[in-house]
Amino acid sequence: PAPVPVVVVAPSLSLTMTSLSASPNPTVIGQTVTYVATVSPIPNGGAVTFLDGGTAITGCAAEAVDASTPTISCTVTYPSAGSHVVGATYSGDGAYWGSSAASLTEAVNAPAQSTTTVSASPTSVTVGESETYSATVTTSGATGVPSGTVRFVTGDVTLCTAPLTAGAADCTATIAPTGTDVVTGTYSGDATNAGSSGSATVRVRPLARRPRAFRVTAPVWTGRSVIVEIVGSALYGRPRIASDAGGTRVEVLHDTATYLQVRVSVNRDTRRGVHTFRIVFAHGEIATVRYLQR
C-alpha cells in the first residue's frame, strides 16, 4: 500500500520581549546593585538567566518565571572597580518563544575620598558642662553632597552621634571625662564617599572643691618670710593676690592644677598683730590666709 503522509503541526508560540534595568548605575565598590528583568507578555513558565560578560551570574541563573512573578531580580556586590556588560535571557516555555534583553554596562567606581574636620566649643569646660562637637565633611570628585553620620568619641567613650546634613554634623554632650580629651569625629561614609575622621582637643576640668590653706604656723618676723601651701583641686589659672596688708608681699613660688606654694614677706614698717590676705583663683574660689606679725 502507498505510504500515508504524516503532517506535524507545530504549536503556535507567542513572541516575547525581555527588558533589563540596573539600580544604581554607576555604583561603587561594596554597594549592592539590583538587576531587574521583565518579560512581556507575562509568561507562565520558563526561566530568566542573568549574564555578566556572557557568563551566568552566580545565584542568578534559571530564575523561574510565572504569572505571579512578572519581574525577576538579581542582586550583586562588586569587590573591585571596573565595568561589567550585563544581560538577561528568557528561556521560553511551551507557549512562548524565548528572548534576550539588550545588554547594559554597569560601571563600578572606587568611592570618593573624604576629609573630616572636627571642632569643639568651648574648648575648655568643667566636667558635666555642655560641650558641642562639630564636624564638616568634604569630598573629592563630583559625588554630590555627602550623607551618613559622624560619631564623636574620646578614648573608649562615645560622646554622641549626629547625622550629616549639607556636609555638616553637630551634637551636644555632657559626659566628657576630666583631663585633656582628644575628641575624634568619624564619618561613616555613604554609597559614593569613603569614610574619614578628624580630631580636636578639649580641656575638661574636674569639679572645683574649695581650696584650703595651711595657716602660718609661726609668726612672720619683720624682714623675714614664710612659705604658705594651698591645696585643693581645679586650681587652674594663675591666682590673684588680694587684700595684701600694708608692707606684706606675697610671691607665687609653685603653681599646678592642685597645689600652690607662696612666700609671704613682711616689711619692717608693718604693724604688729594678726594680718589677712586672700588668694583668688581663676574659677572664683578664695583661700584666706592669716598670719601673725611680730
C-alpha positions in Angstrom: 0.0 0.0 0.0 1.0 3.6 -0.6 2.6 5.3 2.4 0.3 7.7 4.4 1.8 11.1 4.8 2.1 12.4 8.3 1.6 16.1 8.9 3.2 17.5 12.1 1.7 20.8 13.1 4.0 22.9 15.3 2.3 24.6 18.2 1.7 28.3 17.8 4.1 30.2 20.1 3.8 33.8 21.1 6.7 36.1 20.8 8.2 37.7 24.0 10.3 40.7 24.8 12.7 40.9 27.7 14.0 44.2 29.1 16.7 44.8 31.7 17.4 47.6 34.2 20.0 48.2 36.9 20.0 50.3 40.0 22.1 52.1 40.9 24.3 52.6 37.8 27.0 53.7 38.2 27.8 52.1 41.6 30.8 51.9 43.9 32.8 49.1 45.4 30.8 47.3 48.1 27.4 48.7 47.2 24.6 46.4 46.3 23.3 46.6 42.7 19.9 45.2 41.7 19.3 44.0 38.1 15.6 43.6 37.1 14.4 41.6 34.1 10.8 42.0 32.8 9.3 39.6 30.3 6.4 40.8 28.2 3.8 39.5 27.7 3.8 37.7 31.1 4.5 34.0 30.6 3.5 31.3 33.0 6.7 29.3 32.7 10.3 29.3 31.7 13.2 31.0 33.5 15.5 34.0 33.3 19.2 33.9 33.5 21.4 36.9 34.2 24.7 37.1 32.5 27.9 39.1 33.1 30.2 39.1 30.1 28.2 36.1 28.7 28.7 34.0 31.9 25.7 33.3 34.2 25.9 35.3 37.4 26.3 33.1 40.5 22.9 32.8 42.2 21.1 34.4 39.3 20.8 31.5 36.8 17.5 29.9 35.8 15.2 32.1 37.9 11.7 30.8 37.5 9.0 33.0 35.8 5.3 32.6 36.2 2.2 34.8 36.1 2.7 35.8 39.7 6.3 37.0 39.2 6.4 39.1 36.0 9.7 40.6 37.0 12.8 38.7 38.1 15.6 40.4 40.2 19.3 39.7 40.8 21.5 41.4 43.4 25.2 41.7 43.1 28.0 43.4 45.1 31.3 44.1 43.3 34.6 43.9 45.3 36.6 45.9 42.8 36.3 48.8 40.3 35.6 48.2 36.6 32.8 47.8 34.1 30.5 44.9 33.6 28.5 44.0 30.4 25.3 42.5 31.9 22.5 40.7 30.0 19.3 38.7 30.7 17.8 35.8 28.7 14.4 34.3 29.0 14.3 30.6 28.1 10.7 30.5 26.8 8.2 27.7 27.5 5.6 25.6 25.7 3.6 28.7 24.9 6.2 31.5 24.5 9.3 32.0 22.5 12.5 32.9 24.4 14.0 36.3 24.1 17.1 38.3 25.3 17.3 41.8 26.7 19.6 44.4 25.3 22.7 44.3 27.4 23.8 47.2 29.6 27.1 48.3 31.1 27.4 48.6 34.8 30.2 50.9 36.0 31.8 50.2 39.3 33.8 53.0 40.8 36.0 53.4 43.9 34.3 55.6 46.5 35.5 59.3 46.6 37.9 60.2 49.3 36.6 62.4 52.1 38.1 64.8 54.6 36.6 65.4 58.1 37.4 68.5 60.1 36.3 68.5 63.8 35.9 71.3 66.3 34.6 71.7 69.8 33.0 74.7 71.6 34.0 75.8 74.1 37.5 74.3 74.2 37.6 74.3 78.0 34.8 73.2 80.3 34.2 71.9 83.8 33.2 68.2 83.9 29.5 67.9 83.5 29.1 71.1 81.5 27.6 71.0 78.0 30.0 70.8 75.1 29.1 71.0 71.4 31.1 68.9 68.9 31.0 69.8 65.2 32.3 68.1 62.0 32.5 69.3 58.4 32.9 66.7 55.7 34.2 67.5 52.2 34.8 65.0 49.3 36.8 64.8 46.2 35.2 64.4 42.8 31.6 65.1 41.7 29.9 62.7 44.1 27.3 65.2 45.4 26.8 66.3 49.0 28.0 63.6 51.4 25.5 61.9 53.7 25.7 59.5 56.6 26.6 60.1 60.2 29.5 61.3 62.3 30.4 59.6 65.6 32.3 61.6 68.2 34.4 59.6 70.7 37.2 60.3 73.2 39.2 57.2 74.2 36.6 54.4 74.6 33.8 56.9 75.5 31.2 57.6 72.8 30.1 61.2 73.3 27.3 61.4 70.7 26.4 60.6 67.1 24.9 63.1 64.6 23.5 62.9 61.1 25.3 64.7 58.3 23.2 67.5 56.8 24.6 69.5 53.9 28.1 68.2 54.7 28.0 69.2 58.4 27.1 67.5 61.7 27.0 68.6 65.3 25.7 67.3 68.6 26.0 68.2 72.3 27.1 66.0 75.2 28.0 66.4 78.9 29.8 63.1 79.6 33.4 64.0 78.6 35.9 62.7 81.2 38.2 65.1 83.0 41.6 65.9 81.6 42.8 66.8 78.1 40.5 64.9 75.8 41.3 64.2 72.2 37.8 64.1 70.6 37.7 62.1 67.3 34.8 62.5 64.8 34.5 59.6 62.4 32.4 60.0 59.3 30.6 56.8 58.3 30.8 57.2 54.5 27.9 56.6 52.1 27.2 55.0 48.8 29.7 57.1 46.9 32.0 58.6 49.5 34.6 56.8 51.7 34.6 57.4 55.5 37.2 59.6 57.2 38.0 61.1 60.6 39.4 64.2 62.3 40.0 65.3 65.8 40.0 68.3 68.2 41.3 68.8 71.8 39.1 69.8 74.7 40.3 70.5 78.3 37.8 69.2 80.9 38.4 70.5 84.4 37.3 68.5 87.5 34.6 69.9 89.7 36.0 72.6 91.8 36.4 72.0 95.5 37.1 74.8 97.9 40.8 75.1 98.4 42.1 75.2 101.9 45.2 77.0 103.1 47.5 75.9 105.9 47.8 78.7 108.4 51.2 80.1 109.0 52.3 78.1 112.0 54.9 80.6 113.2 55.0 84.3 113.4 56.3 86.3 110.5 59.1 88.3 111.8 59.9 91.7 110.4 62.2 91.5 107.4 61.7 87.7 107.1 59.4 85.5 105.1 57.4 82.2 105.5 56.2 79.7 103.0 52.4 79.0 102.7 51.0 76.0 100.9 47.5 75.8 99.5 46.0 72.5 98.3 42.7 71.6 96.5 41.5 70.7 93.1 40.8 72.6 89.9 43.2 75.4 90.9 43.6 76.3 87.2 45.0 79.6 86.1 47.5 81.8 87.9 45.9 83.1 91.1 45.5 86.7 92.0 46.6 88.1 95.4 44.0 90.4 97.0 43.8 92.5 100.2 47.5 92.5 101.0 48.2 94.1 104.3 50.4 97.1 104.1 54.0 96.1 104.0 53.2 92.5 103.1 54.4 90.9 99.9 53.1 87.6 98.6 55.1 85.8 95.9 53.9 82.7 94.0 56.7 80.0 94.0 55.0 77.0 92.6 51.6 76.7 90.8 50.0 73.5 89.5 46.4 72.3 89.0 46.1 71.1 92.6 48.9 72.7 94.5 50.0 76.2 95.2 53.0 77.5 97.1 53.5 81.2 98.0 56.1 83.1 100.0 54.9 85.8 102.5 57.3 88.5 103.3 56.8 91.4 105.8 58.5 94.8 105.6 60.0 96.4 108.7 57.3 99.1 108.9 54.4 96.7 109.1 52.5 97.0 112.3 52.4 94.0 114.6 49.4 91.8 115.1 47.2 89.4 113.0 47.1 90.2 109.3 45.0 88.6 106.5 45.4 88.3 102.7 43.3 86.5 100.1 44.3 84.3 97.1 41.7 84.4 94.4 41.7 81.5 91.9 40.6 81.6 88.3 37.4 79.7 89.0 36.4 82.2 91.7 37.2 80.3 94.8 39.1 82.2 97.5 41.7 81.0 100.0 42.2 83.2 103.1 45.5 83.2 104.9 46.0 84.7 108.4 49.4 85.3 109.9 50.9 86.9 113.0 53.5 89.6 112.6 55.8 90.4 115.5 
